[in-house]
């Protein structure tokens, strides 16, 4: 992750009290290599978009939410 990623790319670094700088360097290397993906913790039909957005804003969803425009066949 570069400084530009943080400023322009909308990415954030969240601190940790249980990891070392070596751990951070390893995670950054994994991210740069494209080996880390999003964690989808909520799937819902598009009609529930308002509820899902409210849950995201309230911090009730950790990770990513995916809305499906049709039948729920993830």
ABEGO torsion letter per residue (X at the ends): XBAAAAAAAGBBBBBBAABBAAAAAAAAAAAAAGABBBBBABBBBAAAAAAAAAAAAAGABBEBBBBBABBBBX
